[in-house]
């Protein structure tokens, strides 16, 4: 069996691993970094363009980030946090564009973000939401309208020939973005491959990982196998990051760290309707989100999106959710069953018992046909012709299930870092907002796994150079926000 040693081992070739790799390389160029990807190339699973929404999630259009309490109060803190986190990503990408690592035009485009609703009750909610958000500097440029002419300017394809235009309301942020996370990941990895201390192993999967102590030193011993040759290799490393999308859970469980106990996953599949009529695609330039159905997971909030895929504009609607037992799009139908352990079965049972609305929703989605999917689309485009739209499969998402003393277990819709006490292993679990907050998530990994190094002036200065707001709050510092936003919007060509 072949063997190698590396300072950093990244499992998974998606946006999270690529982001962490660049951060660590910039902080310490002498580090030896190895990335292991089980598919033929990087960014073919969750980061691939059609496997995610491609929305630069900033809370501008996603109504689920501003939940309503039982007494009718709208809570905006989650939207503020996600917006600030996305601003962190924009700063990091801008720095890499300036350094020639990234070509902004190849991965990010300005696409306005809109929320659109129908009916008096939802219109009143949207007006109130707008007033709360727009009063904060992060959302100062958000517009609200119930005027049919204005809405027609914002989303002409949706308003053409509509009979309920007077019953609609929308908000709009002009500098919203569409992000091709697959293209972004490939650019990041291509740069890393020019560095002498970086190694990429594709068509290679991790079959075993275990922490061992030898000569007073603790290290992870990770066994890999090449898909085609069957060759086995033993990799020894002091630090492992599990950024393998839905595949991270099983590896986290295999690690045996105490912090992994109680975690489970609930897989959800997705599908898109894609417009194949270029004349229709040209009439829409926006990401328009609306209200989710009762019980729907956040990834299933309906939206009509302009996308840029392989340099070409596309128009997608969805996603339509469904139940799956696979944790990855190219995974095994036994993934869910294999994830059930004695240490998480109580969490799984508790989460299942308290999420019957989600179960019913997914069952309904699974049995939809093309006619029924078109009915959902016609809430956005009343005159949509089924012949102009075809179905495509999106990615798999594994929602987090974790311990909850009140209900045994709870289902969480978000992104979460799980790290060992000694900081030698970290894993990213969950879904939305996912890739959009990848930089903030990987900074959290650094904070939890490299705390001593982060105390050094060199690391702090390097991070501050890439991310000017590092160590400060964009939520609380309006002057800093204005400065960094002006720079990022200009550098990334997002200015209206």
Backbone torsions as a table, in degrees:
resi	resn	phi	psi	omega
1	UNK	NA	129.4	177.2
2	UNK	-69.7	157.7	179.5
3	UNK	-144.5	155.1	177.5
4	UNK	-153.5	161.9	175.2
5	UNK	-122.1	145.3	177.2
6	UNK	-148.3	155.1	179.8
7	UNK	-77.9	-34.9	-176.4
8	UNK	-133.8	128.9	174.4
9	UNK	-117.9	122.9	179.7
10	UNK	-110.5	120.2	179.8
11	UNK	-100.5	113.8	-175.7
12	UNK	112.0	133.3	-177.1
13	UNK	-108.6	46.8	179.7
14	UNK	-106.8	-168.0	-174.2
15	UNK	-63.5	-34.1	-178.8
16	UNK	-66.5	-50.7	-179.8
17	UNK	-62.7	-41.3	-179.8
18	UNK	-64.3	-39.2	179.0
19	UNK	-65.1	-46.7	179.6
20	UNK	-64.1	-38.8	-179.5
21	UNK	-61.6	-44.3	179.8
22	UNK	-65.9	-42.9	179.1
23	UNK	-57.9	-49.5	-178.5
24	UNK	-65.8	-37.7	178.5
25	UNK	-63.7	-41.8	-179.8
26	UNK	-68.9	-35.3	-179.3
27	UNK	-73.7	-33.6	179.9
28	UNK	-149.0	89.3	-177.0
29	UNK	-61.1	-16.1	-179.5
30	UNK	-81.8	-8.4	-179.3
31	UNK	-66.5	137.9	172.4
32	UNK	-90.5	122.0	-174.4
33	UNK	-121.1	131.6	177.3
34	UNK	-123.9	131.0	177.4
35	UNK	-113.4	130.6	-179.9
36	UNK	-114.4	124.6	179.5
37	UNK	-129.2	128.9	-175.2
38	UNK	-79.5	-16.3	178.1
39	UNK	-91.1	179.7	-173.5
40	UNK	-72.2	-19.7	-179.5
41	UNK	-152.7	171.8	178.8
42	UNK	-78.7	161.8	172.5
43	UNK	59.7	36.1	178.1
44	UNK	-102.0	-8.4	178.3
45	UNK	-103.8	-115.7	-172.3
46	UNK	-60.7	-29.0	-177.6
47	UNK	-82.2	-12.7	-178.6
48	UNK	-62.5	145.6	-171.4
49	UNK	-53.6	-44.7	-177.1
50	UNK	-82.3	-6.8	-177.4
51	UNK	-93.9	1.7	175.9
52	UNK	-146.3	172.5	-174.5
53	UNK	-71.6	-21.2	-178.4
54	UNK	70.5	8.8	-179.7
55	UNK	-86.3	132.1	169.3
56	UNK	-74.2	89.6	-173.0
57	UNK	-63.4	112.4	-178.8
58	UNK	-131.1	7.3	-179.9
59	UNK	80.6	2.7	-178.9
60	UNK	-68.5	-41.6	-172.5
61	UNK	-119.0	-12.0	-173.1
62	UNK	-87.8	103.3	-174.0
63	UNK	-68.1	-23.0	-179.4
64	UNK	-70.8	-11.9	177.1
65	UNK	-84.1	-1.5	175.2
66	UNK	-126.6	75.2	-176.0
67	UNK	-67.3	157.1	179.7
68	UNK	-109.7	128.8	179.3
69	UNK	-78.0	171.3	-177.8
70	UNK	-62.8	-24.5	178.9
71	UNK	-91.9	6.6	175.4
72	UNK	93.7	-1.3	178.8
73	UNK	-73.2	139.7	177.0
74	UNK	-99.0	126.0	-178.0
75	UNK	-100.9	123.2	-174.4
76	UNK	-107.5	-1.3	-175.0
77	UNK	-58.7	-41.5	-179.4
78	UNK	-61.5	-42.8	178.6
79	UNK	-63.7	-40.1	178.0
80	UNK	-62.8	-43.4	-178.6
81	UNK	-65.4	-42.4	179.9
82	UNK	-68.1	-39.0	178.2
83	UNK	-62.2	-45.6	179.3
84	UNK	-63.5	-37.8	178.8
85	UNK	-65.8	-39.6	178.6
86	UNK	-68.0	-35.2	175.1
87	UNK	-60.4	-33.4	176.2
88	UNK	-63.7	-43.5	176.8
89	UNK	-61.0	-43.8	-179.2
90	UNK	-61.3	-39.5	178.4
91	UNK	-64.1	-44.6	-179.5
92	UNK	-62.7	-46.9	179.0
93	UNK	-63.8	-39.6	179.0
94	UNK	-60.5	-42.2	178.4
95	UNK	-60.5	-41.8	-179.5
96	UNK	-71.6	-30.6	174.0
97	UNK	-65.3	-45.5	179.8
98	UNK	-61.9	-32.1	-179.2
99	UNK	-86.5	0.8	178.0
100	UNK	80.5	8.5	178.2
101	UNK	-76.2	-38.4	-177.2
102	UNK	-118.4	150.6	170.4
103	UNK	-109.9	106.8	-173.3
104	UNK	-55.7	-41.0	-177.0
105	UNK	-63.7	-16.6	-178.4
106	UNK	-90.0	-8.4	-177.7
107	UNK	-138.7	-16.3	-178.1
108	UNK	-136.9	138.9	-178.9
109	UNK	-135.5	149.4	174.6
110	UNK	-77.4	119.5	175.3
111	UNK	-137.4	114.3	-177.8
112	UNK	-54.0	144.1	178.2
113	UNK	-104.1	125.3	-179.4
114	UNK	-126.3	149.0	165.7
115	UNK	-114.4	131.0	-179.6
116	UNK	-128.0	135.8	-179.9
117	UNK	-136.3	163.8	-178.9
118	UNK	-125.6	142.8	175.6
119	UNK	93.8	155.1	-174.2
120	UNK	-64.7	-43.7	-176.6
121	UNK	-62.2	-48.1	-179.7
122	UNK	-69.7	-32.7	176.9
123	UNK	-65.3	-39.7	177.3
124	UNK	-64.3	-40.4	177.0
125	UNK	-61.4	-45.6	-177.2
126	UNK	-65.1	-38.6	178.3
127	UNK	-62.9	-44.2	-179.6
128	UNK	-67.1	-41.5	177.7
129	UNK	-59.9	-45.0	179.6
130	UNK	-59.6	-45.3	-177.9
131	UNK	-61.4	-41.0	-180.0
132	UNK	-68.0	-46.7	-177.5
133	UNK	-70.3	-43.9	-173.8
134	UNK	-66.7	-18.5	177.8
135	UNK	-75.4	-11.6	178.2
136	UNK	-99.2	140.4	-178.0
137	UNK	-54.8	-31.1	179.2
138	UNK	-61.3	-30.0	-175.6
139	UNK	-118.5	20.6	-173.7
140	UNK	-60.4	-26.3	-176.0
141	UNK	-92.4	6.2	178.5
142	UNK	-72.2	132.8	178.7
143	UNK	-108.5	152.0	176.4
144	UNK	-128.5	142.0	176.4
145	UNK	-155.1	146.6	168.3
146	UNK	-119.7	7.9	-178.9
147	UNK	-80.9	124.3	-174.9
148	UNK	-60.7	-36.3	179.7
149	UNK	-66.8	-44.3	178.1
150	UNK	-62.9	-44.5	179.0
151	UNK	-62.4	-33.6	177.3
152	UNK	-66.2	-33.8	176.0
153	UNK	-70.6	-36.9	-177.1
154	UNK	-74.1	-40.0	-175.3
155	UNK	-144.4	72.0	-173.3
156	UNK	-59.6	-38.0	-179.2
157	UNK	-64.4	-39.5	-178.8
158	UNK	-72.8	-27.8	-174.3
159	UNK	-93.6	-13.2	-176.9
160	UNK	-63.1	122.7	176.4
161	UNK	67.9	14.0	-177.0
162	UNK	-78.8	135.2	-178.8
163	UNK	-91.0	-13.2	-177.5
164	UNK	-110.9	28.1	-176.7
165	UNK	-60.1	-33.5	-178.9
166	UNK	-75.3	-4.7	-177.1
167	UNK	-108.6	16.5	-175.4
168	UNK	-116.5	158.6	173.5
169	UNK	-144.9	153.4	179.5
170	UNK	-152.1	155.4	168.3
171	UNK	-118.2	158.3	-176.3
172	UNK	-148.3	136.7	170.1
173	UNK	-122.9	118.0	-171.7
174	UNK	-68.4	-31.4	-174.5
175	UNK	-93.4	26.9	172.0
176	UNK	-63.7	168.2	-174.6
177	UNK	-138.4	152.4	168.3
178	UNK	-109.6	127.9	-176.2
179	UNK	-120.9	124.7	174.0
180	UNK	-90.9	93.9	-174.7
181	UNK	-69.5	-23.7	175.0
182	UNK	-67.2	-48.4	178.4
183	UNK	-63.3	-39.9	178.2
184	UNK	-61.5	-47.0	179.9
185	UNK	-60.4	-44.1	-178.2
186	UNK	-65.2	-35.7	175.7
187	UNK	-65.3	-42.0	179.8
188	UNK	-62.9	-45.9	-178.2
189	UNK	-68.9	-36.6	178.0
190	UNK	-60.3	-40.3	176.6
191	UNK	-64.7	-45.0	-179.5
192	UNK	-59.3	-35.0	-178.5
193	UNK	-69.1	-12.9	174.5
194	UNK	-86.2	-7.5	-179.4
195	UNK	-90.3	139.0	-175.0
196	UNK	-68.0	-23.4	-175.4
197	UNK	-98.5	15.1	-178.9
198	UNK	-113.1	138.3	178.7
199	UNK	-133.7	131.4	178.0
200	UNK	-112.6	125.6	176.3
201	UNK	-113.9	106.3	177.4
202	UNK	-97.3	169.0	-177.3
203	UNK	52.3	33.7	-175.5
204	UNK	-131.7	127.8	-179.8
205	UNK	-117.8	151.0	176.5
206	UNK	-82.4	125.6	-179.4
207	UNK	-105.3	-20.1	-178.1
208	UNK	-161.5	140.7	171.9
209	UNK	-144.0	136.7	-176.9
210	UNK	-152.5	139.3	178.2
211	UNK	-90.0	129.8	-178.6
212	UNK	-130.3	159.1	176.6
213	UNK	-114.8	128.0	178.0
214	UNK	-141.6	129.1	-178.8
215	UNK	54.5	37.7	177.9
216	UNK	77.8	2.0	-178.9
217	UNK	-112.6	131.9	177.0
218	UNK	-93.9	136.4	-179.8
219	UNK	-151.5	157.1	176.2
220	UNK	-90.5	131.7	175.2
221	UNK	-107.6	112.6	-172.5
222	UNK	-116.7	123.0	179.3
223	UNK	-98.6	133.6	178.9
224	UNK	-124.0	160.0	177.3
225	UNK	-138.1	132.4	178.9
226	UNK	-77.9	135.3	-174.6
227	UNK	-60.8	-40.9	-172.6
228	UNK	-93.6	-45.4	-176.8
229	UNK	-85.5	-20.3	-176.6
230	UNK	77.5	2.0	-177.0
231	UNK	-63.2	133.9	177.9
232	UNK	-96.7	145.9	177.2
233	UNK	-142.7	140.5	177.4
234	UNK	-104.9	122.3	179.8
235	UNK	-111.7	127.0	177.9
236	UNK	-109.0	130.6	-174.8
237	UNK	-153.9	147.3	175.4
238	UNK	-80.6	-14.6	-177.1
239	UNK	-142.0	133.4	178.1
240	UNK	-125.9	132.8	170.7
241	UNK	-115.5	126.9	179.3
242	UNK	-100.3	97.6	179.4
243	UNK	-118.3	46.1	-171.7
244	UNK	-98.6	30.4	179.0
245	UNK	58.6	-133.0	179.0
246	UNK	-63.2	-20.5	179.4
247	UNK	-77.7	-8.3	-177.1
248	UNK	-69.5	-32.0	-175.4
249	UNK	-62.6	-47.9	-177.4
250	UNK	-64.2	-37.7	178.2
251	UNK	-69.3	-37.6	177.0
252	UNK	-62.0	-43.7	177.7
253	UNK	-62.3	-40.7	-178.8
254	UNK	-66.1	-27.4	-178.3
255	UNK	-62.5	-29.8	178.8
256	UNK	80.2	6.0	-179.8
257	UNK	-68.9	145.8	-176.4
258	UNK	-60.1	-36.4	-175.9
259	UNK	-64.1	-16.5	-178.8
260	UNK	-82.5	-13.3	-174.8
261	UNK	-64.7	136.9	178.3
262	UNK	91.1	-13.9	-179.3
263	UNK	-80.5	137.8	173.2
264	UNK	-138.6	-177.1	-179.4
265	UNK	-141.9	146.7	177.0
266	UNK	-120.1	106.3	-175.5
267	UNK	-78.3	140.1	177.3
268	UNK	-132.9	130.9	177.8
269	UNK	-95.6	169.6	-179.5
270	UNK	-143.3	156.0	176.7
271	UNK	-141.0	152.5	176.5
272	UNK	-119.9	149.0	160.8
273	UNK	-95.1	126.8	-178.1
274	UNK	-115.9	129.4	-179.7
275	UNK	-77.4	130.2	179.0
276	UNK	-110.4	19.3	178.0
277	UNK	-111.0	104.4	-175.3
278	UNK	-56.7	-32.9	-178.2
279	UNK	-66.9	-30.3	176.6
280	UNK	-76.7	-42.0	179.7
281	UNK	-55.8	-40.0	-177.0
282	UNK	-68.1	-16.5	-175.7
283	UNK	-89.1	-3.2	-176.1
284	UNK	-130.0	126.9	176.8
285	UNK	-138.3	79.3	-178.3
286	UNK	-173.2	162.7	166.9
287	UNK	-110.8	113.2	-175.5
288	UNK	-113.8	112.9	179.6
289	UNK	-103.5	152.1	176.2
290	UNK	-135.1	-164.4	-177.5
291	UNK	-76.8	142.9	176.6
292	UNK	-80.1	153.1	174.3
293	UNK	-68.6	156.8	178.7
294	UNK	-58.7	127.4	178.1
295	UNK	88.0	-7.2	-176.0
296	UNK	-74.2	141.5	174.6
297	UNK	-72.5	159.0	-177.8
298	UNK	-54.8	-32.9	-179.1
299	UNK	-67.0	-10.5	-176.9
300	UNK	-107.1	15.1	173.1
301	UNK	-62.4	124.1	-175.3
302	UNK	-68.1	135.6	177.6
303	UNK	-151.9	146.2	177.7
304	UNK	-108.1	113.4	-167.1
305	UNK	-120.5	133.4	161.5
306	UNK	-78.7	129.0	178.4
307	UNK	-126.9	151.7	171.6
308	UNK	-114.2	110.3	-176.7
309	UNK	-124.6	121.5	-176.8
310	UNK	54.8	37.7	176.5
311	UNK	79.8	2.0	-177.4
312	UNK	-117.0	139.7	177.1
313	UNK	-69.5	143.4	177.9
314	UNK	-139.0	159.7	178.8
315	UNK	-127.3	119.1	-176.9
316	UNK	-121.7	146.8	173.0
317	UNK	-130.6	142.0	178.7
318	UNK	145.4	-146.4	-5.7
319	UNK	-85.1	158.0	173.3
320	UNK	-97.6	122.2	-175.9
321	UNK	-87.1	162.2	176.3
322	UNK	-159.1	161.1	178.5
323	UNK	-86.2	142.2	178.4
324	UNK	-145.4	156.8	173.7
325	UNK	-103.5	1.5	178.8
326	UNK	-89.4	142.3	176.6
327	UNK	-93.3	-16.5	175.5
328	UNK	-131.9	154.2	-179.5
329	UNK	-58.6	-36.1	177.7
330	UNK	-106.6	30.1	-179.0
331	UNK	-89.2	-165.3	-178.3
332	UNK	-101.9	146.2	177.4
333	UNK	-68.9	-7.1	178.2
334	UNK	-97.3	4.7	-176.7
335	UNK	-56.4	-46.4	-177.9
336	UNK	-64.0	-47.0	-178.8
337	UNK	-60.9	-41.1	-178.5
338	UNK	-69.2	-20.7	-178.4
339	UNK	-81.4	-11.6	-179.2
340	UNK	-78.9	119.4	-178.6
341	UNK	-127.4	163.5	176.7
342	UNK	-59.0	-32.5	-175.4
343	UNK	-83.8	-4.2	176.7
344	UNK	-129.1	-1.2	-174.8
345	UNK	-64.0	-33.3	178.2
346	UNK	-66.3	-40.3	177.3
347	UNK	-62.8	-42.3	-178.9
348	UNK	-63.9	-43.9	-179.5
349	UNK	-65.2	-41.8	-179.9
350	UNK	-65.3	-43.0	179.3
351	UNK	-65.3	-39.6	179.3
352	UNK	-63.6	-40.7	-177.4
353	UNK	-66.2	-31.4	-175.0
354	UNK	-102.7	15.1	178.3
355	UNK	-133.3	45.3	-179.2
356	UNK	-67.5	-31.7	177.4
357	UNK	-60.0	-41.3	178.7
358	UNK	-64.9	-42.4	179.2
359	UNK	-60.0	-47.2	180.0
360	UNK	-63.3	-40.5	179.4
361	UNK	-61.3	-46.0	-177.4
362	UNK	-66.6	-39.1	177.1
363	UNK	-61.0	-43.0	178.2
364	UNK	-62.0	-42.5	-179.1
365	UNK	-64.6	-39.3	-177.2
366	UNK	-58.6	-37.2	-173.1
367	UNK	-95.1	11.1	176.9
368	UNK	-70.9	146.3	172.8
369	UNK	-109.9	-178.2	-175.2
370	UNK	-63.1	-38.5	179.7
371	UNK	-61.3	-43.5	-179.5
372	UNK	-69.1	-36.6	176.9
373	UNK	-65.2	-38.2	178.4
374	UNK	-65.9	-30.8	177.1
375	UNK	-62.5	-40.4	177.3
376	UNK	-65.2	-41.0	178.7
377	UNK	-62.8	-34.8	-175.7
378	UNK	-70.4	-12.3	169.9
379	UNK	-65.7	-29.2	177.3
380	UNK	-91.7	-43.2	-178.2
381	UNK	-127.1	90.3	-174.4
382	UNK	-55.6	-30.7	-176.5
383	UNK	-99.9	17.3	-177.4
384	UNK	-59.6	135.1	179.6
385	UNK	-102.1	123.8	-177.8
386	UNK	-56.6	-26.5	-179.7
387	UNK	-72.2	-16.5	179.9
388	UNK	-87.4	-3.5	-173.3
389	UNK	-129.2	139.5	177.3
390	UNK	-130.7	158.4	-174.6
391	UNK	-93.2	136.9	175.0
392	UNK	-134.4	146.9	-178.6
393	UNK	-85.3	130.3	175.8
394	UNK	-91.8	-164.8	-175.9
395	UNK	-85.8	177.3	175.2
396	UNK	-97.8	144.6	174.1
397	UNK	-128.2	138.7	177.5
398	UNK	-112.8	107.1	179.1
399	UNK	-74.6	146.9	-175.6
400	UNK	-76.5	134.0	167.0
401	UNK	-117.8	130.0	-177.5
402	UNK	-141.4	167.9	-178.3
403	UNK	-63.3	143.5	176.2
404	UNK	-146.3	116.5	-173.4
405	UNK	-64.8	-28.6	-178.1
406	UNK	-76.8	-39.8	-176.7
407	UNK	-120.1	17.6	-175.5
408	UNK	75.4	-52.9	-179.1
409	UNK	-151.6	156.2	179.1
410	UNK	-137.5	150.4	178.1
411	UNK	-96.4	125.6	-178.6
412	UNK	-116.6	138.5	178.1
413	UNK	-107.6	99.0	-178.4
414	UNK	177.0	-164.0	-179.0
415	UNK	-121.9	132.9	-174.2
416	UNK	-139.9	139.4	175.5
417	UNK	-99.0	129.8	173.1
418	UNK	-114.5	125.7	-176.9
419	UNK	-133.0	147.8	177.4
420	UNK	-72.9	155.9	-177.3
421	UNK	-60.0	-35.3	-178.6
422	UNK	-84.6	-0.1	177.1
423	UNK	73.5	13.3	-176.9
424	UNK	-87.8	-12.1	-179.6
425	UNK	-146.0	137.5	175.7
426	UNK	-138.7	148.8	178.7
427	UNK	-136.8	146.4	174.7
428	UNK	-107.3	125.2	178.9
429	UNK	-118.6	157.2	172.9
430	UNK	101.8	-172.4	-173.5
431	UNK	-131.1	-123.6	-173.1
432	UNK	-55.6	139.4	5.6
433	UNK	-83.4	-2.6	167.6
434	UNK	43.5	-115.3	-171.3
435	UNK	-56.3	-32.6	-177.9
436	UNK	-63.1	-31.0	-178.8
437	UNK	-108.2	26.9	-176.8
438	UNK	-59.2	-37.6	-178.1
439	UNK	-68.0	-46.9	177.0
440	UNK	-60.0	-41.6	179.9
441	UNK	-63.0	-41.9	-178.7
442	UNK	-75.1	-27.4	170.7
443	UNK	-64.9	-36.1	175.7
444	UNK	-64.2	-37.8	176.3
445	UNK	-61.7	-44.9	178.2
446	UNK	-60.0	-42.7	-178.4
447	UNK	-63.0	-38.0	-175.9
448	UNK	-86.2	-27.4	-174.0
449	UNK	-109.9	-16.4	-180.0
450	UNK	-132.4	48.3	-174.4
451	UNK	-63.4	-37.0	-178.8
452	UNK	-67.2	-42.4	180.0
453	UNK	-65.2	-34.2	-178.8
454	UNK	-68.3	-15.3	177.7
455	UNK	-79.5	-14.7	-177.9
456	UNK	-74.9	146.3	179.8
457	UNK	-63.1	-35.9	-177.8
458	UNK	-63.3	-44.6	179.4
459	UNK	-67.0	-44.1	-178.9
460	UNK	-63.4	-43.1	-179.4
461	UNK	-66.4	-38.4	179.1
462	UNK	-64.0	-44.9	179.0
463	UNK	-64.9	-39.4	179.2
464	UNK	-65.4	-32.5	178.1
465	UNK	-68.9	-35.2	178.7
466	UNK	-83.2	-35.2	-174.5
467	UNK	-130.6	91.0	-174.6
468	UNK	-55.1	-26.5	-179.3
469	UNK	-88.3	4.3	-176.7
470	UNK	-56.9	130.9	179.8
471	UNK	84.1	-1.8	179.8
472	UNK	-127.2	165.1	-176.9
473	UNK	-104.0	119.2	174.5
474	UNK	-73.7	-18.9	177.3
475	UNK	-70.1	-36.4	-174.3
476	UNK	-100.6	-14.4	-174.6
477	UNK	-115.5	91.1	-176.2
478	UNK	-66.0	-35.0	-179.9
479	UNK	-66.0	-43.8	178.0
480	UNK	-64.1	-42.0	178.1
481	UNK	-57.8	-47.5	-178.5
482	UNK	-59.6	-39.9	-178.8
483	UNK	-67.1	-50.5	-175.9
484	UNK	-71.1	-35.5	-179.8
485	UNK	-66.9	-40.9	177.6
486	UNK	-58.8	-41.0	-178.6
487	UNK	-70.2	-46.6	-176.5
488	UNK	-68.1	-41.1	180.0
489	UNK	-62.8	-35.8	178.3
490	UNK	-72.3	-47.2	-176.8
491	UNK	-63.9	-38.3	-176.1
492	UNK	-94.7	6.7	177.6
493	UNK	59.8	42.4	-179.7
494	UNK	-104.9	-2.9	-178.3
495	UNK	-65.0	139.6	-178.9
496	UNK	-71.5	NA	NA
